[in-house]
Amino acid sequence: MLFPKDDHSMMAVFTSPQEAERVAHLAPFVVAMSGSQLLLHCPATQDLVVNPGSNLGFDIEPAGIAKFRTERVP
């Protein structure tokens, strides 16, 4: 699910199925994976918004994803 922000779009991700329930009417299916899997396999140019609309929400820009990938210990 993509959310518009400024001049680009951000992919919505959720920390649990319960967090995703607020958008179930727009996107009724979820795919579960670890945060590491997500950050390793999402497009390197994609912005992420974690738990959009929640007080637990935050954004991850492509630079943050790149930093995770370079600093990750296998």
C-alpha positions in Angstrom: 0.0 0.0 0.0 1.4 3.4 -1.0 0.8 6.7 0.7 1.5 10.0 -1.0 3.9 12.3 0.8 5.1 15.6 -0.7 6.3 14.7 -4.3 6.7 11.0 -3.8 5.0 7.9 -2.4 5.8 5.9 0.7 5.2 2.2 1.2 3.2 1.4 4.3 4.4 -1.3 6.6 3.1 -2.4 9.9 4.7 -4.0 13.0 1.8 -6.3 13.5 -1.5 -7.5 11.9 -3.4 -5.5 14.5 -1.6 -2.3 13.4 -2.6 -3.0 9.8 -6.3 -3.3 10.7 -6.9 0.4 10.3 -6.3 0.1 6.5 -7.9 -3.4 6.1 -10.7 -1.8 4.0 -8.1 -0.6 1.5 -5.7 -3.5 1.7 -7.3 -6.6 3.1 -4.3 -9.0 2.9 -1.0 -8.9 4.8 2.3 -10.6 4.2 4.3 -11.3 7.3 8.1 -11.0 7.4 10.8 -9.7 9.7 12.0 -6.2 9.6 15.4 -7.4 8.4 13.8 -9.2 5.5 11.8 -6.2 4.5 14.8 -3.8 4.6 17.0 -6.3 2.6 14.4 -6.9 -0.1 12.4 -3.7 -0.6 13.5 -1.5 -3.5 16.6 0.6 -2.5 14.8 3.8 -3.6 11.6 3.2 -1.6 10.5 5.3 1.3 8.8 3.4 4.1 6.2 4.6 6.6 5.9 2.3 9.6 2.5 2.1 11.3 1.0 5.1 9.4 -1.5 7.0 11.5 -0.3 5.6 14.7 1.6 7.2 17.6 4.1 4.4 17.1 4.7 5.4 13.4 7.8 6.7 11.8 9.4 7.1 8.3 12.5 5.4 6.9 14.0 7.1 3.9 16.1 5.2 1.3 19.3 6.5 3.0 18.3 4.7 6.2 17.6 1.5 4.3 21.0 1.7 2.6 22.7 2.3 6.0 21.0 -0.8 7.4 22.1 -2.8 4.4 25.8 -1.7 4.8 25.9 -2.1 8.6 24.0 -5.3 8.8 26.0 -8.2 10.3 25.0 -11.5 8.6 
